[in-house]
Amino acid sequence: MAHKLTLSISQLNEYIRRVVQQDPMLHGLSIRGEISNLKLHQTGTLFFTLKDEDAAISCVMYPQAVQGLAFAPFDGMKVTAAGSIGYYTRGGQLQFYADSLQTQGVGALYERLMALKAKLLQEGLFDKENKKPIPEFVNTIGVVSSPTGAVIHDILSVALRRDPQARILLCPVRVQGIGATDEVVQAISLLERMSDVSVIIVARGGGSIENLWTFNEEAVVRAVAGCSKPVVSAVGHETDVTLCDLAADMRAPTPSAAAECVVVERAERLARMDQLEQKLAQMMCQRMEAEARRLDFISLRLSSMHPGRVLESEEKRLKGLEKQLEDAALRRIAQEEQRAEQAATALELLNPFRVLSRGYAIVRRQERVISGAAQAATGDILTIQMHDGSIHAGVIDREE
């Protein structure tokens, strides 16, 4: 059978587009399903797929609609999308163009929240020992929040009422919707790198779990917990508790309460500064007195160790040693002289020639001393030494 009409691909797709566009059933409708393949284009357009148990359809959400989202969608989230069916002629694809998204209850969000909370709790991100103290006096207060709305107004109002000279630095961010997570993380990182920022307040107003979801995102919670500067979380109302609250160094029930916790009243601040000034002056006086005593002690030590003093002391010690040596030498000389006299006396007493003066004589025979008569024979010539001289005699006879 011959075909009645031949069309180009462009003509066919354009015809289908017009048919879809003219069908009132395909406009102003809502569809329910689970999000998958979620992608945010650099232009701000959101692409995703909505599926149920039996089918799926590609969805597109343009930047203006994305910016109006009260929560950040994620893969696996069940939503109701309101919009219209359209036909993408270049790709020949039927698409749902979403104008808004609503979550189908909080079940999926709550399950995801509990799973992430358990994971981060096990890692120790919420441990009390990791909390940093809020400084008593702050220089600049960094605020991560929306530039519009009551939050920043409340913080400024309370802070400036308590201290008109308080310095508040706002790092404006989106607090909900697509892109809010990255902006909050980058703002915390920026304020952390600024040397004059003493403390960071992360704040937003109250809302549903979907509205507050940015502050339950893992990236935001890790940025708060890992910040090197103290972070005060003031997200939602007092009954709203986010993971950001658990990770922060301090949780404030409201943004106004956060400002009260961080900013000390000027009168109180001045009074405490006066007390610190007095305490500092007292400590300085005590320190100066202690250093003066220490200086006196060092001066005495230096004086005692002065080379002149040391030389004088050594000179006195040397003279003392010289006197001791001289006295010892004199005593030794006297002792030796006494010993010499005693030895001379002993030698004098033992001198054989001294005995000769008492009538004794020394008899020699041929220059040899003889001590008995048997050593001499008749006719021998003997030499007899007396105390005043010697005589020579001959032996006539002997008797034993």
C-alpha positions as CSV (number, residue, x, y, z in Angstrom):
1,M,0.0,0.0,0.0
2,A,1.5,3.4,-1.0
3,H,2.0,6.0,1.7
4,K,-0.1,9.2,1.3
5,L,2.4,11.6,2.9
6,T,6.2,11.9,3.3
7,L,7.6,14.2,5.9
8,S,11.1,15.2,7.0
9,I,12.2,14.5,10.6
10,S,12.0,18.2,11.4
11,Q,8.4,18.4,10.0
12,L,7.3,15.3,11.9
13,N,8.8,16.5,15.2
14,E,7.3,20.0,14.8
15,Y,3.9,18.4,14.1
16,I,4.1,16.3,17.2
17,R,5.1,19.4,19.2
18,R,2.1,21.3,18.1
19,V,-0.2,18.4,18.8
20,V,1.2,18.1,22.3
21,Q,1.1,21.9,22.8
22,Q,-2.6,22.1,21.7
23,D,-3.8,19.2,24.0
24,P,-5.2,20.9,27.2
25,M,-4.9,17.6,29.0
26,L,-1.1,17.9,28.9
27,H,-0.9,21.3,30.5
28,G,-1.3,22.4,34.1
29,L,-1.0,18.8,35.5
30,S,0.9,17.2,38.3
31,I,2.8,13.9,38.2
32,R,4.2,11.8,41.1
33,G,7.4,9.8,41.0
34,E,10.9,9.2,42.3
35,I,13.8,11.4,41.2
36,S,16.7,9.8,39.4
37,N,19.6,11.0,37.2
38,L,19.5,14.4,38.8
39,K,21.9,16.9,37.1
40,L,22.2,20.7,37.5
41,H,23.5,22.3,34.4
42,Q,25.9,25.3,34.6
43,T,23.2,27.5,33.3
44,G,21.0,26.7,36.3
45,T,18.7,24.3,34.5
46,L,17.8,21.2,36.4
47,F,17.5,17.9,34.5
48,F,16.2,14.7,36.1
49,T,14.0,11.7,35.5
50,L,10.7,10.9,37.3
51,K,9.9,7.2,37.5
52,D,7.5,4.8,39.1
53,E,7.4,1.0,39.1
54,D,6.5,0.7,35.4
55,A,7.6,3.8,33.5
56,A,9.8,6.9,33.5
57,I,9.8,10.4,31.9
58,S,12.5,13.0,31.4
59,C,12.0,16.3,33.2
60,V,13.4,19.8,32.8
61,M,13.2,22.6,35.3
62,Y,14.4,26.1,34.2
63,P,16.5,28.3,36.4
64,Q,13.7,30.7,37.5
65,A,11.7,27.7,38.8
66,V,14.8,26.1,40.4
67,Q,15.6,29.2,42.4
68,G,12.1,29.0,43.9
69,L,12.7,25.5,45.3
70,A,12.4,25.3,49.1
71,F,14.6,22.3,49.3
72,A,17.4,20.6,47.5
73,P,16.1,17.5,45.7
74,F,18.2,14.4,45.5
75,D,18.2,11.0,43.8
76,G,15.6,8.8,45.4
77,M,13.4,11.6,46.7
78,K,9.7,11.1,46.0
79,V,8.1,14.3,44.7
80,T,5.0,15.7,43.0
81,A,5.9,17.8,40.1
82,A,3.6,20.5,38.7
83,G,4.0,21.6,35.1
84,S,3.3,20.7,31.5
85,I,4.2,18.1,28.8
86,G,6.4,19.4,26.0
87,Y,8.1,17.9,23.0
88,Y,11.8,18.5,22.3
89,T,11.9,18.7,18.6
90,R,15.7,18.5,18.1
91,G,16.0,15.3,20.1
92,G,12.6,13.9,19.3
93,Q,11.9,13.5,23.0
94,L,8.8,13.9,25.1
95,Q,9.6,15.8,28.3
96,F,7.9,17.1,31.4
97,Y,8.6,20.8,32.1
98,A,8.3,21.2,35.8
99,D,7.3,24.6,37.3
100,S,7.5,23.4,41.0
101,L,8.3,20.4,43.1
102,Q,6.7,19.2,46.4
103,T,8.0,16.3,48.5
104,Q,5.6,13.4,49.1
105,G,5.9,13.5,52.9
106,V,9.1,13.6,54.9
107,G,9.7,9.9,55.2
108,A,12.5,9.7,52.6
109,L,14.1,12.9,54.0
110,Y,13.9,11.6,57.5
111,E,15.4,8.3,56.7
112,R,18.3,10.0,54.8
113,L,18.7,12.4,57.8
114,M,18.9,9.5,60.3
115,A,21.4,7.5,58.2
116,L,23.7,10.5,57.8
117,K,23.4,11.4,61.5
118,A,24.4,7.8,62.5
119,K,27.4,7.9,60.0
120,L,28.7,11.3,61.2
121,L,28.1,10.4,64.9
122,Q,30.2,7.3,64.5
123,E,33.0,9.4,62.9
124,G,33.0,11.7,66.0
125,L,31.9,14.9,64.3
126,F,29.5,15.7,67.1
127,D,31.8,14.8,70.1
128,K,31.9,17.4,72.8
129,E,35.6,17.2,73.3
130,N,36.0,18.6,69.7
131,K,34.0,21.7,70.5
132,K,36.0,25.0,70.5
133,P,35.2,27.7,73.1
134,I,33.6,31.0,72.0
135,P,36.2,33.8,72.5
136,E,35.3,36.2,75.3
137,F,36.1,39.2,73.1
138,V,35.7,39.0,69.4
139,N,37.1,41.2,66.6
140,T,34.9,40.6,63.6
141,I,31.8,38.3,63.6
142,G,31.3,36.5,60.3
143,V,27.7,35.7,59.4
144,V,26.7,33.1,56.8
145,S,23.1,33.8,55.9
146,S,20.7,35.2,53.4
147,P,21.2,39.0,52.7
148,T,17.4,39.4,52.8
149,G,14.9,38.5,55.4
150,A,14.6,38.9,59.2
151,V,17.7,36.8,60.1
152,I,20.5,39.3,59.3
153,H,18.3,42.1,60.6
154,D,17.8,40.4,64.0
155,I,21.5,39.7,64.3
156,L,22.5,43.2,63.5
157,S,19.8,44.7,65.7
158,V,20.9,42.6,68.8
159,A,24.6,42.9,68.1
160,L,24.6,46.7,67.7
161,R,22.3,47.2,70.6
162,R,24.7,45.3,72.9
163,D,27.8,46.9,71.4
164,P,27.5,49.8,68.9
165,Q,31.1,49.2,67.8
166,A,30.5,45.5,67.0
167,R,31.8,44.5,63.6
168,I,29.6,42.2,61.5
169,L,30.7,40.8,58.2
170,L,27.9,39.2,56.2
171,C,28.8,36.5,53.6
172,P,25.5,36.3,51.6
173,V,24.3,32.9,50.5
174,R,21.2,31.1,49.5
175,V,19.9,29.1,52.4
176,Q,17.7,26.7,50.5
177,G,17.3,25.2,47.1
178,I,19.7,24.1,44.4
179,G,23.2,25.5,44.9
180,A,22.6,26.6,48.5
181,T,24.9,23.8,49.9
182,D,27.9,24.9,47.8
183,E,27.4,28.5,48.7
184,V,27.3,27.8,52.4
185,V,30.4,25.6,52.3
186,Q,32.3,28.3,50.3
187,A,31.2,31.1,52.7
188,I,32.4,29.2,55.8
189,S,35.7,28.5,54.0
190,L,36.1,32.2,53.0
191,L,35.4,33.5,56.5
192,E,37.7,30.9,58.0
193,R,40.6,32.3,56.0
194,M,40.0,35.9,57.1
195,S,42.4,36.7,59.9
196,D,40.2,39.3,61.6
197,V,37.1,37.0,61.8
198,S,37.0,35.6,65.4
199,V,33.8,33.6,65.2
200,I,31.3,32.5,62.5
201,I,27.5,32.5,62.8
202,V,25.6,30.2,60.4
203,A,21.9,31.3,60.5
204,R,18.6,31.1,58.8
205,G,14.9,31.3,59.8
206,G,12.6,28.5,60.7
207,G,10.8,26.2,58.3
208,S,10.0,22.7,57.3
209,I,12.5,19.9,57.1
210,E,12.6,20.5,53.4
211,N,13.4,24.2,53.9
212,L,16.1,23.5,56.4
213,W,17.6,20.6,54.4
214,T,20.7,22.6,53.3
215,F,21.9,22.5,56.9
216,N,21.5,18.7,56.9
217,E,23.7,18.2,53.9
218,E,26.9,16.3,54.6
219,A,29.2,18.9,52.9
220,V,27.8,21.7,55.1
221,V,28.0,19.6,58.3
222,R,31.6,18.7,57.6
223,A,32.5,22.3,56.8
224,V,31.1,23.4,60.2
225,A,32.8,20.6,62.1
226,G,36.1,21.1,60.4
227,C,36.3,24.8,60.6
228,S,39.3,26.0,62.6
229,K,37.3,28.9,64.0
230,P,34.4,28.7,66.5
231,V,31.1,28.2,64.7
232,V,27.7,29.1,66.2
233,S,24.7,27.5,64.5
234,A,21.4,29.4,64.6
235,V,19.3,27.5,62.1
236,G,15.5,27.5,62.4
237,H,13.5,27.9,65.6
238,E,14.3,26.4,69.0
239,T,12.4,23.2,68.2
240,D,14.3,22.7,64.9
241,V,17.4,20.7,65.2
242,T,19.7,20.1,62.2
243,L,23.0,18.2,61.8
244,C,24.6,21.6,61.5
245,D,23.5,22.4,65.1
246,L,25.1,19.2,66.3
247,A,28.4,19.8,64.5
248,A,28.7,23.5,65.6
249,D,30.7,24.5,68.6
250,M,27.6,26.2,70.0
251,R,23.9,25.9,69.1
252,A,21.7,29.0,69.5
253,P,17.9,28.6,69.5
254,T,17.5,31.7,67.3
255,P,19.7,34.1,65.3
256,S,19.0,36.8,67.9
257,A,20.2,34.4,70.7
258,A,23.4,33.7,68.6
259,A,24.2,37.4,68.5
260,E,23.6,37.6,72.3
261,C,26.0,34.7,72.9
262,V,28.7,36.2,70.7
263,V,28.5,39.9,71.4
264,V,29.2,41.1,75.0
265,E,27.3,44.2,76.1
266,R,29.5,47.3,75.8
267,A,29.1,48.3,79.5
268,E,29.9,44.8,80.6
269,R,32.7,44.6,78.2
270,L,34.2,47.9,79.4
271,A,33.9,46.8,83.0
272,R,35.6,43.5,82.3
273,M,38.3,45.3,80.3
274,D,38.9,47.5,83.4
275,Q,39.2,44.4,85.6
276,L,41.5,42.9,83.1
277,E,43.5,46.1,82.9
278,Q,43.8,46.2,86.7
279,K,44.7,42.6,86.9
280,L,47.3,43.1,84.1
281,A,48.8,46.1,86.0
282,Q,49.0,44.1,89.2
283,M,50.6,41.2,87.4
284,M,53.1,43.6,85.7
285,C,54.0,45.1,89.1
286,Q,54.5,41.7,90.6
287,R,56.5,40.6,87.6
288,M,58.7,43.8,87.8
289,E,59.3,43.2,91.5
290,A,60.2,39.6,90.9
291,E,62.5,40.7,88.0
292,A,64.1,43.4,90.2
293,R,64.9,40.8,92.9
294,R,66.2,38.5,90.3
295,L,68.4,41.4,88.9
296,D,69.7,42.2,92.4
297,F,70.6,38.5,92.9
298,I,72.3,38.4,89.5
299,S,74.2,41.7,90.3
300,L,75.5,40.2,93.5
301,R,76.6,37.1,91.7
302,L,78.2,39.2,89.0
303,S,79.9,41.3,91.6
304,S,81.2,38.3,93.4
305,M,82.4,36.9,90.1
306,H,84.0,40.2,88.9
307,P,87.6,39.5,87.7
308,G,89.0,42.1,90.1
309,R,87.3,40.4,93.0
310,V,88.4,37.0,91.8
311,L,92.0,38.2,91.4
312,E,92.0,39.8,94.8
313,S,90.6,36.7,96.4
314,E,93.1,34.5,94.6
315,E,95.9,36.9,95.6
316,K,94.9,36.5,99.2
317,R,94.7,32.8,98.9
318,L,98.1,32.7,97.2
319,K,99.7,34.8,99.9
320,G,98.2,32.4,102.5
321,L,99.7,29.5,100.6
322,E,103.0,31.2,100.4
323,K,103.0,31.9,104.2
324,Q,102.0,28.3,104.9
325,L,104.8,27.1,102.6
326,E,107.3,29.4,104.2
327,D,106.3,28.3,107.7
328,A,106.5,24.6,106.6
329,A,109.9,25.2,105.1
330,L,111.2,26.8,108.3
331,R,109.8,24.1,110.5
332,R,111.4,21.5,108.2
333,I,114.8,23.3,108.3
334,A,114.6,23.5,112.1
335,Q,113.7,19.8,112.3
336,E,116.6,18.9,110.0
337,E,119.1,21.1,111.9
338,Q,118.0,19.4,115.1
339,R,118.4,16.0,113.6
340,A,121.9,17.0,112.2
341,E,122.9,18.2,115.7
342,Q,121.7,14.9,117.2
343,A,123.5,12.9,114.5
344,A,126.7,15.0,115.1
345,T,126.5,14.3,118.8
346,A,126.0,10.6,118.2
347,L,128.9,10.6,115.7
348,E,131.1,12.5,118.2
349,L,130.3,9.9,120.8
350,L,131.2,7.1,118.5
351,N,134.4,8.7,117.3
352,P,137.3,6.3,118.1
353,F,139.8,9.1,118.4
354,R,137.8,10.6,121.2
355,V,138.5,7.4,123.2
356,L,142.3,7.9,122.8
357,S,142.1,11.0,125.0
358,R,141.2,8.7,127.9
359,G,144.5,6.7,127.7
360,Y,143.6,4.2,125.0
361,A,145.7,3.6,121.9
362,I,145.3,2.1,118.4
363,V,148.0,-0.5,117.5
364,R,148.8,-1.2,113.8
365,R,151.1,-3.8,112.3
366,Q,152.0,-3.0,108.8
367,E,149.2,-0.5,108.5
368,R,146.7,-3.0,109.8
369,V,145.0,-2.6,113.1
370,I,145.6,-5.5,115.5
371,S,143.3,-6.2,118.4
372,G,145.1,-9.0,120.2
373,A,148.6,-10.1,121.3
374,A,148.5,-13.2,119.2
375,Q,148.5,-11.0,116.1
376,A,152.1,-9.7,116.8
377,A,155.3,-11.6,116.8
378,T,158.7,-10.9,118.4
379,G,160.6,-8.5,116.3
380,D,157.6,-6.9,114.7
381,I,157.6,-3.1,114.4
382,L,154.2,-1.7,115.6
383,T,152.8,1.7,115.3
384,I,150.9,2.9,118.4
385,Q,148.6,5.8,117.8
386,M,147.7,8.0,120.8
387,H,145.4,11.0,121.1
388,D,148.3,13.4,120.5
389,G,150.4,11.5,118.1
390,S,152.0,8.1,117.2
391,I,155.1,6.1,118.3
392,H,156.9,3.2,116.7
393,A,158.0,0.3,118.9
394,G,159.5,-3.1,118.4
395,V,158.1,-6.3,119.9
396,I,160.6,-7.8,122.4
397,D,158.4,-10.4,123.8
398,R,154.7,-11.1,124.2
399,E,152.4,-12.7,126.8
400,E,149.0,-14.1,126.2
